[in-house]
Structure formats: structure tokens, C-alpha cells
């Protein structure tokens, strides 16, 4: 018999076994649909192969399920990041990622940190409940499959940065953020 109750986060139901079930705050936040404009996506740097058939790996390519190039930085190191400005605070409950499906550039991010901010200047690293350590999210283990990571607990933020820690061949990323509007008075 499973016992189900409410957690302190109203959007989450919890089951005593420790398995979390999302209820009500799991919608996509606009990267794949185009609700997030290209101007709301920025990055530490951009890979520019404009002289070749591949072109520019711009932040605007970082949209999950969008055809074409993903975002990739000019060099692959741990100082790189991709940033999403949601224009107002949202409750963020998860992320879905993939890599590059180009036949000769099958690459992806295998682990990353998530940072968040309300003003775009002061950043906090995502941490799990009762932890002082930055959460290292396990990303992709191939270029094509979508990998979902849930934020338990969720965060409320306007800005989100993905900071790759490890990758295959080079950093290449497409993503979607999951969550919902912040309810007034909460």
C-alpha cells in the first residue's frame, strides 16, 4: 500500500517511498515552442564555422526538437554557459536536454550544473534539499535521446544558466525548461 501526502511545495505530491510525482507544474517554458525569443538566449561564447557548411552554433539553436545546429561555445571548457532569460520569475521544476545530431558532429553534454538568478547578476547554484554541494546533473550519454532531470526542490527564478562540466567531443546543447507561472501570494 502506498501512502500519498502533500509536501511543503504545493506543486509536488510525495510518496513515502521517496518517488516524486509532479502534479500541476510540469509545462514547457517556451524554448521549443518559440515562446522564448532568440534575444532571451545568450551564451559565454559561440562556435562560428560560418566559412563551412555548418555555420554558427548560436544560442538560438539551443531549442529542444528544433532542426539545425544546437548551441556550442567557441571552445569546450568548464567556463562556458548558456543562459535563458524567462523575462519574469517562474517556478522551474526540471530540464530536458539533447546534443547535436549532425552526422559528422555527434556531440553532447554528459554532466552540467544549473545556476539561477532573479536579476542576472547574482547567481545561485542549484542544490538538492539539505545539501551544501552543487548538484551535478547527469546529462546525455548519446547525442539524440532526450534526458529529463527534475528539480527537487523546484526553484523560482527569472534567469537560468546551464554550465557544462563534461561532454563528448565538444559541448553541444539543446534544451527545454519545465515549470509554471509563480502563483501570486506564494
N, C-alpha and C positions, 0 to 999 in steps of 0.2 A: 504494500500500500504506500502510495506517495502522498506526502503532506505538502500542501502548497500554501504559501503565505505571501504577504507583502513585505518588500524591503523598504528601506528609508528613501529609495529612489522610486517615485510613483510609476515611472515608466517600466519598471522591471518587476516581474514576478520571480520569486525564487522557489526552488525545490530543495528540500533539505539535503538531498544527495549532493548538492553543490552544482548541479546543472542549471544554468540560467536560461530562461526563455524570454525573449524580447516581446513586449506587448505594447504596441502603440507608438513607438518612436524608432522606426526602422526604415523610413523612407529615404530615397536617394536625395542628395542635397544639390543636384544640378550640374555636375560635371558632364555626365554622359548626355543629358538632355539639352545642354546648351544654356540652361538657366543661369549658370555661372559664365559670365562673359570672358573672352580672352584677356581683357585688361585686368581681370581679377586673379590671373595666374602669373606668377613670377618665379624666378629661379636665380640661384647663385651664379650660374653661367649656362651657356647654350652651346651644344656641338653644332658647328657650321660646316657642313660639307656641300655648300651651295655650288661649288665647282664640279661636283659629281652628280650622279643620278639620285643620290639620297637626299640632298638638300639640307635644310635646317631642322634640327630636332628641338623645336621650340616648346615652351611650357604649354602652349595651346594644344599640342598633341597629346597631352597627358590625360585625355578624357577616355575613360573606360569604354570599350567597344567602338571607339572611333577608328575608322580606317586611316591608314597612313602612319607616319612616324610618331613614336612616343616622345616624351621629353628625355633628353640626355644632356649632361653637362659637358663642357669642353674637355674636362679631364675627370677621370674616376678616382676620387679620393673622399675621405670622410668629412671634408669641409663643404661638400655640396649639399644643396637643399632645393626642394620645390615647395612653393608657398601658394596657398589658396586663401583669398580674402572673400569671406561669405557676406560681406557688406553690413551684416548685423550679427549679434550673438545668436548662436544656435546651440541646441543640445546635440552633441556629437556622440554617437553610440558605436560607431565602427567605421571600417575602411575595407575596400576591396581593391586589390592590385593585380596587374599583369605586367608583362615585359614587352619586348619587341618581337614581332613575328616575321620580320624581313628574312628572306631565305638565307642571305649571307651574313646577317647580323642578329642571330638569335641570342639575345642577352636579356638579363633581368636582375632585379634587386632581390637578394635572398634574406636580408635582415635590415631592419631600419628602426630608428627612433621616431617618435611623434612629439613635436613641440606645439604649444598653443599659446595664444595671446589675445587680449581684448583690444590692445592698442597698436600692435605691430612693432613695438619697441622692447617691451619687457616680456620675456618668454619663459614658460614653464615646461619642463619635460614631463611627459605622461608617466605616471607611476601607478602601480596597482594599489588597491586598498592596503593600508598598514605596511607599506614598503617605502624605504627611502631611496631605493635604487631605481634608476631609469628603466622603464620597461623596454626590452629589446623584442620587437615584433618579428616573428618568423614570416618572411615574405614568400616569394615564389621559389619553386625548385625546378621549374621549367619556364619557357617563355610564354606559353599560351593559356594555361589554366588560370582561372580566377581564384585568388586566395582571399578569404574574408577573415578579418580579425575584429572581434568585438571589444569595445572599451568598457571594462567593468572595474571601476565605475565610469559612467559617461562623464564628459567634460562640457562646460559651457564656454564657448569662445567664438570670436569673430574670425581670427586668423589661425590657420593650421599649417605647420611645416613638416614635411617628410624629410628626414635626414638619413640617407643610406649609410649602412655600416659595412655590409658585404654584398657582393654581386658576382654574377657570372659574365665573363668577358668585359663588359662595361656596364655602368649604371644606365638603365633604360626603364622608364616607368609610365604606366597608365593607371589611373585610379578613379575611384568614386568614394565620396564620404557618405556615411549613413547617419541619420538623425532626424530631428524635427525642430519646429519653432520652439522657442522658450516661452512657456506659458507665463502670462503676466501675474505678478504677485508670488512667484516661486523663486 
